[in-house]
Amino acid sequence: MMRSIQSVRFSLLATTILFLLTNGLSSCKAVRELQALFNCEFKMKDFAGLNLAGIPLDGSKGISDFGLMDAAKLKTAYDRNELAINWTLNVDVRNPNNSNAAVNSVDWIFLIDNIEVMRGALNQRFAVAGNGGTATMPLNLSVNLNKIFTGKSMKWMFDLAGDMSQESINSKRIQLKIRPAINIGGAQVKLPGYMTVGTTYKKAQSYSSTAP
């Protein structure tokens, strides 16, 4: 299995580099940054600013942890199909290579219980210094739980929010897929597949040629 994943990683890297060469977009710096990116280690670090319908969660585990006024506000939001959860997902990236790694933008997909809940893009340059350098990639998310998890009870949604508010990210319930892009010669080049990011430092765990 590991050999298969490594084979796919190499194939995607080779495909992207071949694209650059055949389109006259290659440069030593761009190729080095691309190669370094494929060897970087990623992990979902934490959720920051987590709130449900505008109410900070602060480690709340369920509806019983909210005061009467907050509970009433949350029930109203649920009844109106407007129960939204908002947060920033911080992704740490570590670069063990000798050279710097950088991307110009990152497409991402976030899943809960294997259900896609949101996709977006980080439209700014992101760089990680070489020789063990680290950097944090912030992804801002806002999800209307009523629309995504139609038919689920209010308690179920509160329990989900409670799981997300804990100190450690529940890797059994959430997934993150990212697809970096680089700009070369004025053209944007996206990697041909999505990289799956886990909750511990690892190179991309798997690749998919298309979004789930």
C-alpha positions as CSV (number, residue, x, y, z in Angstrom):
1,M,0.0,0.0,0.0
2,M,2.8,2.4,0.9
3,R,4.6,1.6,-2.3
4,S,1.3,2.3,-4.3
5,I,0.9,5.7,-2.6
6,Q,4.5,6.6,-3.3
7,S,4.0,5.6,-6.9
8,V,1.0,7.8,-7.3
9,R,2.9,10.7,-5.6
10,F,5.8,10.2,-8.0
11,S,3.4,10.0,-11.0
12,L,1.6,13.2,-10.1
13,L,4.9,15.0,-9.6
14,A,6.3,13.7,-12.9
15,T,3.0,14.7,-14.7
16,T,3.1,18.2,-13.4
17,I,6.8,18.7,-14.2
18,L,6.2,17.3,-17.7
19,F,3.4,19.8,-18.1
20,L,5.7,22.6,-17.2
21,L,8.4,21.5,-19.6
22,T,6.1,20.9,-22.6
23,N,4.4,24.3,-22.1
24,G,7.7,26.2,-21.7
25,L,6.9,27.2,-18.1
26,S,9.8,25.5,-16.4
27,S,12.3,27.3,-14.1
28,C,14.7,25.8,-11.7
29,K,13.2,27.7,-8.7
30,A,9.6,26.7,-9.6
31,V,10.6,23.0,-10.0
32,R,12.5,23.0,-6.7
33,E,9.6,24.5,-4.8
34,L,7.2,22.0,-6.4
35,Q,9.5,19.1,-5.5
36,A,9.9,20.5,-1.9
37,L,6.1,20.8,-1.6
38,F,5.6,17.1,-2.4
39,N,8.0,16.2,0.4
40,C,6.5,18.6,3.0
41,E,4.6,17.2,6.0
42,F,1.1,18.5,6.8
43,K,-1.3,18.2,9.7
44,M,-4.5,19.7,10.9
45,K,-3.4,21.6,14.0
46,D,-6.5,23.1,15.6
47,F,-9.7,25.0,15.3
48,A,-9.6,28.7,16.2
49,G,-12.5,31.1,16.9
50,L,-15.0,28.2,16.9
51,N,-18.6,29.5,17.3
52,L,-22.1,28.2,16.8
53,A,-24.6,30.8,15.7
54,G,-22.2,33.4,16.9
55,I,-21.8,31.9,20.4
56,P,-18.2,30.9,21.3
57,L,-18.0,27.2,22.1
58,D,-15.0,27.3,24.4
59,G,-14.9,23.6,25.0
60,S,-18.7,23.1,25.4
61,K,-19.6,19.5,24.9
62,G,-23.4,19.7,24.5
63,I,-26.5,21.7,25.0
64,S,-26.4,21.3,28.8
65,D,-23.2,23.4,28.8
66,F,-25.0,26.5,27.4
67,G,-26.8,29.1,29.5
68,L,-30.5,29.6,29.1
69,M,-30.2,32.7,26.8
70,D,-27.5,31.0,24.6
71,A,-29.5,27.8,24.5
72,A,-32.6,29.7,23.4
73,K,-30.7,31.5,20.7
74,L,-29.3,28.2,19.4
75,K,-32.8,26.7,19.3
76,T,-34.1,29.6,17.4
77,A,-31.3,29.3,14.8
78,Y,-32.0,25.6,14.5
79,D,-35.7,26.1,14.0
80,R,-35.0,28.7,11.3
81,N,-32.6,26.4,9.6
82,E,-29.8,28.9,10.2
83,L,-27.6,27.0,12.7
84,A,-24.2,27.9,11.4
85,I,-20.8,26.9,12.8
86,N,-17.8,29.1,12.0
87,W,-14.1,28.6,12.6
88,T,-10.6,28.9,11.3
89,L,-8.9,25.5,10.6
90,N,-5.1,25.9,11.1
91,V,-3.0,23.6,9.0
92,D,0.7,23.3,10.0
93,V,3.2,22.6,7.3
94,R,6.7,21.4,8.0
95,N,9.5,21.4,5.3
96,P,12.3,18.9,5.8
97,N,13.9,19.8,2.5
98,N,17.0,21.9,1.9
99,S,15.1,24.2,-0.4
100,N,12.0,26.4,0.3
101,A,8.5,25.3,-0.6
102,A,5.9,27.7,-1.8
103,V,2.5,27.8,-3.5
104,N,0.4,30.7,-4.8
105,S,-3.0,29.4,-3.9
106,V,-4.6,26.3,-2.3
107,D,-8.0,24.8,-3.2
108,W,-9.5,22.8,-0.3
109,I,-12.4,20.5,0.6
110,F,-13.6,19.9,4.1
111,L,-15.6,16.8,5.1
112,I,-17.5,15.7,8.2
113,D,-18.5,12.1,8.6
114,N,-17.4,11.6,4.9
115,I,-19.9,14.3,3.8
116,E,-18.5,17.3,1.9
117,V,-19.6,20.3,3.9
118,M,-17.6,23.1,2.2
119,R,-14.9,23.8,-0.4
120,G,-13.0,27.0,-0.9
121,A,-9.6,28.4,-1.7
122,L,-6.7,30.2,0.0
123,N,-5.9,32.8,-2.6
124,Q,-2.6,34.0,-1.4
125,R,1.0,32.9,-1.5
126,F,2.0,30.5,1.1
127,A,5.7,29.6,1.7
128,V,7.6,27.4,4.1
129,A,11.4,27.8,4.7
130,G,13.6,24.7,4.2
131,N,15.6,22.8,6.7
132,G,12.7,22.0,9.1
133,G,10.9,25.3,8.7
134,T,7.2,25.4,9.7
135,A,4.3,27.7,8.8
136,T,0.6,27.7,9.5
137,M,-2.0,27.8,6.7
138,P,-5.3,29.3,8.0
139,L,-8.5,28.2,6.3
140,N,-11.7,30.0,7.2
141,L,-14.9,27.9,7.2
142,S,-18.6,28.6,7.7
143,V,-21.1,25.8,7.5
144,N,-24.9,25.9,7.9
145,L,-25.4,22.6,9.7
146,N,-29.2,22.5,8.9
147,K,-28.5,22.6,5.1
148,I,-25.7,20.0,5.1
149,F,-27.2,17.6,7.7
150,T,-30.9,17.8,6.8
151,G,-33.1,15.9,9.2
152,K,-30.6,15.6,12.0
153,S,-31.8,16.5,15.5
154,M,-30.7,19.7,17.3
155,K,-29.0,17.5,19.9
156,W,-27.0,15.7,17.1
157,M,-25.8,19.0,15.8
158,F,-24.9,20.3,19.2
159,D,-23.0,17.1,19.9
160,L,-21.1,17.5,16.6
161,A,-20.2,21.1,17.6
162,G,-19.1,19.8,21.0
163,D,-16.8,17.3,19.3
164,M,-15.2,20.0,17.3
165,S,-14.7,22.3,20.3
166,Q,-12.5,19.8,22.1
167,E,-8.8,20.4,22.5
168,S,-7.8,17.7,20.1
169,I,-9.3,17.4,16.6
170,N,-11.4,14.3,16.2
171,S,-9.7,12.7,13.2
172,K,-12.4,10.0,12.9
173,R,-15.1,12.6,11.9
174,I,-13.3,15.1,9.8
175,Q,-11.2,15.1,6.6
176,L,-9.3,17.8,4.7
177,K,-8.2,17.6,1.1
178,I,-6.0,20.3,-0.5
179,R,-4.8,21.0,-4.0
180,P,-2.0,23.6,-4.2
181,A,-1.3,25.7,-7.3
182,I,1.7,27.7,-8.4
183,N,2.1,30.6,-10.9
184,I,4.8,30.2,-13.5
185,G,5.3,32.7,-16.3
186,G,1.9,34.2,-15.6
187,A,0.1,30.9,-15.8
188,Q,-1.5,29.1,-12.9
189,V,-0.6,25.4,-12.6
190,K,-2.7,23.2,-10.3
191,L,-1.6,19.8,-9.1
192,P,-3.6,17.1,-10.9
193,G,-4.9,15.6,-7.6
194,Y,-6.0,16.4,-4.1
195,M,-3.8,15.7,-1.1
196,T,-5.4,14.3,2.1
197,V,-4.2,16.0,5.3
198,G,-4.4,14.2,8.7
199,T,-4.0,15.2,12.3
200,T,-0.4,14.2,12.7
201,Y,2.7,15.3,10.7
202,K,2.8,13.2,7.6
203,K,3.4,13.6,3.9
204,A,0.1,13.7,2.0
205,Q,-1.5,10.4,2.9
206,S,-3.2,9.8,-0.4
207,Y,-4.0,11.5,-3.7
208,S,-7.1,11.5,-5.7
209,S,-7.2,12.7,-9.3
210,T,-10.6,14.3,-8.8
211,A,-12.5,15.8,-5.9
212,P,-14.7,13.4,-3.9
